[in-house]
Every structure is written in structure tokens, then in C-alpha cells.
């Protein structure tokens, strides 16, 4: 029961990060999309900023931190499940 909850929460958070990254490609200056993007930013940026401090953008433009953050989240959850 607890393991299912942990996996579900990690999956939901992974999906939020994915949507946040995809929305960053859209021009969102105002309106509902901008509000959703801001809320997702408040939820995802604290976690993503941990990795942005360690990994610089490739070529100064390509930010790979969401990929690394998602991998760490998924591997971390799976490791936690093994230890439980």
C-alpha cells in the first residue's frame, strides 16, 4: 500500500515536470496558460534548481537538467522501494 502511494506520487511529480518543460517551449506571457506555468514553476523549480546548480546548459542553451532530475527521481524511488 505504501509502496503504491510512493510510486504514484513520483509518477505524478514526473508528469508535472514533463508538462512544465513542454510548456516552457510555448509563449506564455498572460492568461490561463501563464497561470498554469507559474504554478508548475513553483512546484517543479525547487527540485530542478538542485540540478541546475550542478549541470550547466550544454552549449549555453540546451538545459538537460529536467532529464537528469527525472532519472534521479525514478531511480531514487525504485531504490527506496527495494530498501523498504
trRosetta pair geometry for C-beta under 8 A, 3 or more apart (Angstrom, degrees):
i j d omega theta_ij theta_ji phi_ij phi_ji
1 4 6.0 -53 -150 31 25 110
1 5 6.8 24 151 -17 60 106
2 5 5.6 -54 -152 35 35 113
2 6 6.4 35 152 -20 67 105
2 84 7.2 -148 98 -171 119 152
3 6 5.7 -52 -147 35 33 111
3 7 6.3 30 156 -15 66 107
3 81 5.4 83 -142 -129 109 101
3 84 6.2 -177 -82 80 101 150
4 7 5.9 -56 -146 40 30 109
4 8 6.1 31 155 -20 64 110
5 8 5.7 -57 -145 38 28 112
5 9 6.3 27 158 -17 65 107
6 9 6.0 -56 -147 37 27 108
6 10 6.3 25 156 -15 63 109
6 77 6.1 168 146 -151 101 100
6 80 6.7 -124 168 104 150 130
6 81 6.8 179 89 -75 136 93
7 10 5.8 -58 -147 40 30 110
7 11 6.2 31 154 -20 65 108
7 77 6.2 123 -102 163 58 131
7 81 7.1 32 -63 -73 101 138
8 11 5.7 -56 -147 37 30 112
8 12 6.4 30 155 -19 65 105
9 12 5.8 -52 -146 36 31 111
9 13 6.3 28 156 -15 65 107
10 13 5.8 -55 -144 40 30 109
10 14 6.2 36 153 -23 64 106
10 73 5.9 167 -158 161 100 101
10 74 6.8 132 158 -98 126 52
10 77 4.2 -9 -81 -77 169 155
11 14 5.6 -51 -146 35 30 114
11 15 6.5 31 153 -19 63 104
12 15 5.7 -55 -152 36 31 111
12 16 6.5 34 149 -21 64 103
13 16 5.5 -48 -148 33 36 114
13 17 6.5 38 152 -18 65 101
13 43 8.0 -145 -134 156 82 111
13 47 7.9 77 175 -8 123 170
13 73 6.8 -136 100 -166 117 149
14 17 5.8 -53 -151 35 32 111
14 18 6.4 35 150 -20 64 106
14 70 5.6 87 -138 -137 96 96
14 73 6.0 179 -80 101 95 140
14 74 6.7 49 -90 -64 142 96
15 18 5.5 -51 -146 36 34 115
15 19 6.3 33 155 -17 66 104
16 19 5.9 -54 -146 38 30 108
16 20 6.2 34 153 -22 64 108
16 40 6.1 -171 -178 -138 90 94
16 43 5.9 -61 159 112 143 135
16 44 6.0 -164 127 -69 100 109
17 20 5.6 -55 -147 36 30 115
17 21 6.4 29 156 -18 65 105
17 44 5.1 144 -102 -132 70 125
17 47 7.5 -77 -89 84 123 131
17 48 7.1 150 -135 -65 110 111
17 66 5.9 165 165 -150 109 101
17 69 6.6 -147 -157 104 154 122
17 70 6.1 -172 96 -78 144 97
17 73 7.9 164 0 3 155 159
18 21 6.0 -57 -149 36 28 108
18 22 6.4 25 155 -15 64 108
18 66 7.8 130 -91 171 45 127
18 70 7.4 62 -63 -95 86 140
19 22 5.7 -56 -146 40 32 110
19 23 6.1 31 155 -20 66 108
19 40 6.4 -121 98 -125 100 149
20 23 5.8 -57 -146 37 27 110
20 24 6.7 38 151 -32 61 99
20 37 7.3 119 -136 -142 69 63
20 40 4.1 -172 -92 151 100 125
20 41 6.6 146 -147 -71 121 52
20 43 7.7 -151 -67 71 140 97
20 44 4.6 -117 2 18 173 163
20 66 8.0 -169 84 -115 100 133
21 24 5.7 -45 -156 17 34 117
21 25 7.9 35 149 -19 57 95
21 66 4.7 57 -83 -127 140 173
22 25 6.2 -52 -172 22 41 111
22 26 7.7 33 139 -16 65 103
23 26 5.5 -54 -159 29 52 113
23 28 6.4 9 172 -22 98 148
23 33 7.0 -174 -151 -174 114 96
23 36 7.1 -136 -128 106 160 104
23 37 5.0 -160 140 -101 136 98
23 40 6.7 102 42 58 146 155
24 37 7.6 133 -77 -146 55 117
26 33 6.7 -82 115 171 138 141
26 37 8.0 -142 69 -78 107 135
28 31 7.5 -115 -154 58 75 93
28 33 4.5 -123 -124 122 111 104
28 34 4.4 166 163 -84 92 66
28 37 4.7 118 110 -11 157 154
29 34 6.0 -47 99 -86 16 135
30 34 5.1 -44 -117 5 14 155
31 34 5.4 105 53 11 58 101
31 35 7.3 -109 114 -3 36 93
32 35 5.6 -56 -151 36 35 112
32 36 6.3 33 153 -18 68 104
33 36 5.7 -52 -146 37 33 110
33 37 6.1 36 154 -21 65 107
34 37 5.5 -53 -145 37 31 114
34 38 6.4 34 154 -21 64 104
35 38 5.8 -53 -149 33 31 111
35 39 6.6 29 154 -16 64 105
36 39 5.8 -56 -150 37 32 110
36 40 6.2 30 154 -15 66 108
37 40 5.8 -56 -145 41 30 110
37 41 6.2 37 152 -25 63 106
38 41 5.4 -52 -148 33 31 117
38 42 6.6 31 154 -19 64 101
39 42 5.8 -53 -152 33 33 110
39 43 6.6 24 151 -11 64 108
40 43 5.7 -61 -149 42 35 108
40 44 5.6 6 164 0 73 119
41 44 6.3 -65 -124 50 24 92
41 45 5.1 27 -179 -29 67 119
42 45 6.8 -26 -101 26 16 110
43 46 8.0 -83 170 22 20 98
44 47 6.1 -71 -165 46 47 105
44 48 5.6 33 151 -15 83 118
45 48 5.5 -62 -132 47 34 107
45 49 5.6 42 166 -31 71 106
46 49 6.0 -50 -143 28 24 114
46 50 7.6 37 153 -28 54 94
47 50 6.1 -44 -169 13 37 114
47 51 7.9 17 146 -1 61 101
47 69 6.1 109 137 -163 99 130
47 73 7.8 34 177 -74 139 121
48 51 6.0 -64 -165 42 45 104
48 52 6.1 47 143 -27 76 108
48 65 5.7 98 -168 127 86 121
48 66 6.3 -14 -122 -85 118 69
48 69 5.4 -58 -107 -61 65 166
49 52 5.1 -50 -136 35 42 116
49 53 6.6 51 161 -28 66 95
50 53 6.4 -55 -167 22 25 111
50 54 7.5 3 146 -1 57 110
50 69 7.6 117 65 -109 98 107
51 54 5.7 -66 -155 44 42 105
51 55 5.6 -10 165 20 82 114
51 65 4.1 147 110 -154 116 103
51 68 5.3 163 -158 90 143 118
51 69 4.9 -124 -6 -67 152 95
51 72 7.5 -176 -80 12 126 145
52 55 6.7 -71 -118 58 27 78
52 63 7.5 -13 -109 -152 98 113
52 65 5.0 -22 -73 -86 67 168
55 64 6.4 -93 150 72 138 91
55 65 5.2 164 70 -84 124 86
55 68 6.1 132 -22 18 163 160
57 60 5.6 55 94 -160 114 14
57 61 5.9 167 154 43 131 12
57 62 5.8 146 -174 65 88 40
57 63 5.0 -47 -107 -80 96 63
57 64 7.7 140 -132 5 50 73
58 61 7.4 -50 81 59 60 61
58 62 4.3 -30 61 69 97 107
58 63 8.0 -167 17 -70 77 18
58 64 6.0 49 -14 -18 115 115
59 62 5.8 48 44 13 103 99
63 66 6.9 66 122 -2 98 91
64 67 5.1 -45 -174 36 75 117
64 68 6.1 73 131 -19 86 102
65 68 5.6 -58 -144 43 39 109
65 69 5.7 41 157 -24 72 108
66 69 5.5 -54 -140 39 31 113
66 70 6.2 31 160 -19 65 105
67 70 6.0 -56 -149 36 27 108
67 71 6.5 26 153 -16 62 108
68 71 5.7 -57 -149 38 31 112
68 72 6.2 30 155 -18 67 107
69 72 5.8 -54 -145 38 30 109
69 73 6.3 32 155 -21 64 107
70 73 5.6 -53 -146 36 31 113
70 74 6.3 24 159 -13 65 108
71 74 6.1 -60 -145 41 28 105
71 75 6.0 20 161 -10 66 112
72 75 6.0 -58 -138 45 27 105
72 76 5.7 31 159 -24 64 113
73 76 5.8 -58 -144 37 23 113
73 77 6.4 21 159 -17 61 106
74 77 5.9 -53 -147 35 29 108
74 78 6.4 26 155 -15 63 107
75 78 5.7 -57 -146 40 33 110
75 79 6.1 34 155 -20 67 107
76 79 5.7 -55 -145 37 29 110
76 80 6.3 32 154 -20 64 106
77 80 5.6 -53 -148 36 31 114
77 81 6.4 33 153 -20 64 105
78 81 5.7 -53 -150 34 33 113
78 82 6.7 36 150 -21 63 101
79 82 5.7 -50 -152 31 35 112
79 83 6.5 27 153 -14 65 107
80 83 5.8 -61 -149 40 32 107
80 84 6.4 37 153 -29 67 103
81 84 5.7 -46 -143 25 34 113
